[in-house]
Amino acid sequence: MIRTIRFLIPLLLLASVAGASVPPEKSRGLYEQVTPSLVAVQYAWMTELGRHELIGAGIVVGADLVLVPLEFVSPQIPDEQMKDFKVIVPSDKEDPQEIDAVFEGRDERTNMGLVRAKTSQHWKPVKFEDTPLQVGDTILSVGILPQMAAYKSYIVEGSVSALLRGETPQVLVNGGGLAAVGSPVFNADGKAVGIVMYQQGQPLLLNDRRAALTSITSPPKLFVPARDFLLTMQDPPTPKKAVELPWLGAPELKGLTKEVAEALNLKNQPAIQVEYVIPDAPAAKAGLKQGDIILKFNGKPLERGDEDTELPEIFKRRLLRYKPGQTVTISVLREQDQPPKDIQVTLGEQPKRANTAKRFYAEDTGFVVRELVFADTYMRKLPGDQKGVMVDLERPQSAAQVGGLKRGDIVIRLNNNAVDDLDGFEKAYKALRKDHARDPIVLVVQRENKEDTIRIEPPQ
């Protein structure tokens, strides 16, 4: 496999230069200029079941700062389980250098994450620019190959074939395609104009041997223009100050179909309808109602998508660029023959989410519970003040799994005693196992809005 990759490297370089619209010497110059700014980022995902090493591509964007795609530091991973960050600097002359680093934070406004070296570095950053692109423009991307190929850098040339709209604007590329996920993209003038983000079917990890050649044999075809993520460098997260995400409190929105829009005299006008407003949320307090049709945001028409189903996500992503406490104006249509009504909403802060919730591992019986968060109760249509803890993991072949406990169960009683919160559950569980180590554990759980009783026989 390694020989195959090394054999492909010169072929890729030749293919990107042969017949290229960018002169070979200019392509080589860009390759040599960008290569020192490409690194790998490694961290350990420390789950209750063990340690998993993850390695992904990173781009130097500051003297000691590295940008990575958000999927690599997924919000689905609990914050406390990401440990031992390192920046790996490749070299043609010696083994890759590993530099201790810290995780600066996630930026879900732009789908990016940041990692910073613990010691001062003098890396050469890539400077991204909001540069307009047109169909037919030549673009080049420089990426790094997997760990098994020593993170060798390579360059690919293509051309812009379409500018796509959607929740995240993307640029479609034909010809040679693009380098791997996490690669910077440049125009023919050498300006950094975008990043290859994760897309289905493309490998995200550089230490995934099963998919090592995928980005070479079937290169990515889409990249995100710089204007979509420049905010991360302008207003970055830090370990002491995470990005505060705004909350409207109207999670269910739908784009109007062409037929409905025409019936409301809204032909060729993007619009979305409010399907649900959470009681006491900022939207509800401001007067936004179920059935309202949103036409404008802060006085401007809604952005178009390539289909009506994209409109709600485009609106939500645009909203993410604001901060809690800011006031926005939403123009809504309530009656067909009446003018739109302007509603001013002071945005709140998004409720606590699962990746920041406290956890407890009942190691002897093999299950993990965590705090209940807003998404748990909302998705199950439960009261906002629901008591209990959420089962987040059950160890394979453990006593808990054998007893029938499942991830997603909400534990509301432990041995006939009500469970209020995580601290109460942890205290009661530890006392029970200390004083009655051989006795079975009986949990009452809510599953699919029904109560079920789970009996767990502890290891003897």
Secondary structure, DSSP 4 states (H G I P E B T S, - for coil): -HHHHHHHHHHHHHHHHTT-SS-HHHHHHHHHHHGGGEEEEEEEEEETTEEEEEEEEEEE-SSSEEEEEGGGG-TTS-GGGEEEEEEEE--SSSSPEEEEEEEEEEETTTTEEEEEESS--------B------TT-EEEEEEE--GGGTT-EEEEEEEEEEEE-SSS-EEEEEET---STT-EEEETT--EEEE----TTS---TT-GGGTTHHHHS---EEEEGGGTHHHHHS--BTTBPPPPEE-S--EEEEPPHHHHHHTT-TT---EEEEE--TTSHHHHHT--TT-EEEEETTEEPPP-SSGGGHHHHHHHHHTTS-TT-EEEEEEE-STTS--EEEEEE-EEPPP-GGGS-EEEETTTTEEEEE--HHHHHHTT--TT--SEEEEEE-TTSHHHHHT--TT-EEEEETTEE--SHHHHHHHHHHHHHH-TTS-EEEEEEETTEEEEEEE----
